[in-house]
Amino acid sequence: MHKYKLIIFASLAALMFDGINANYSLATDLTSLCSAGDSILSAWEKMLSKGYLEVSQDKRGGWKATKHLWVPGSGSFDISKSDSIESPYVLIIKFKTKHCGSNFFSPNANGPYYQVFDRKCGFVSVEEALTNCQDNDFVDYNNQPHAGNIYDIMVNYLYQNGSWIISQGNDNFMIFFSDGLKNNLNREYFRDLLTIKAK
């Protein structure tokens, strides 16, 4: 009888120990995941604080750079469980950006002539578009400084095989950043933001 009690006690102790280990492991995992979330948010802040200059070409051939800036104090992140076995966690990054307009109407524009504006707009090359990125280059067609609009951005990362993989985001993210993620001219900005190893 004592033998069976000892076996039951040993089994219960083992289960309790396993449960403690599981909870400790889960807590360690969450700490690791949160640390990575903080790193990813910081990486977005670092990139946008320097200014993201998205280069694109107009249908008529003129090149322009559109400027996006980080709004200080706007960043946050959250981690939630998902129903997916392949991606058990989702990291949600949120921040605000200031859309500073483009240099399409820069006083130095030398691109195609637009009859509707009675002037040349944009630039003849990517290099010239990126060279003319001073504050006075980001003006509207009346040569007035672009006021800048603030947008809420949200982007999701999926946790897969020990890494966070960038996924999709809200409409503003898709409008302002999805092309840049695919376009080789802008992709370098996102080099450290696509896949991040969870520490």
WOCOR-V69535 format. One record per backbone hydrogen bond with DSSP energy under -0.5 kcal/mol. CO is the residue of the C=O (numbers start at 1). NH is the residue of the N-H. If there is no record, write none. Layout:
co = [CO/CO]
nh = [NH/NH]
This chain:
co = [1/2/3/4/5/6/7/8/9/10/11/12/13/14/15/16/17/18/19/20/21/22/23/24/25/26/27/28/29/30/31/32/33/34/35/36/37/38/39/40/41/42/43/44/45/46/47/48/51/52/52/53/54/56/58/62/63/64/65/66/67/68/69/70/71/76/78/80/87/88/89/90/90/91/91/92/93/94/95/96/97/97/98/98/99/101/103/104/106/112/113/114/114/114/119/122/122/123/125/126/127/128/131/134/134/135/137/138/139/140/144/149/151/151/153/154/155/156/157/158/158/160/162/163/163/164/165/168/170/171/172/173/173/177/178/179/179/183/183/186/187/188/190/190/194/196]
nh = [5/6/7/8/9/10/11/12/13/14/15/16/17/18/19/20/21/22/23/24/25/26/27/28/29/30/31/32/33/34/35/36/37/38/39/40/41/42/43/44/45/46/47/48/49/50/51/70/53/54/68/55/66/64/61/58/123/56/103/54/100/52/98/72/74/94/92/90/84/82/159/80/92/93/157/78/155/76/153/71/99/151/69/100/149/67/106/122/109/121/115/117/118/119/114/110/111/63/129/130/131/132/133/137/138/138/139/146/105/143/140/99/97/153/95/170/93/167/91/160/165/163/198/160/165/196/158/156/174/175/176/177/178/181/182/182/183/186/187/189/190/191/193/194/166/164]
